[in-house]
């Protein structure tokens, strides 16, 4: 009897990473005065988790500006 050694559940590593990064679309970003794009500090799956972390960061570092953003990451095609 032959065994099927092909694992249908295996995915290339980059697809797995892309999927996981799409799960965490809510982000806390640091707004820098000279930068066009904000600096992502951390990511969360839910907006409420991101807002909770935002309140903590604002208390710990009141001199920096932080905002919660929805970062819709798109997969880049690899050719």
Helices and strands as residue ranges (DSSP letters): H 13-23, E 26-31, E 39-44, H 47-60, E 65-70
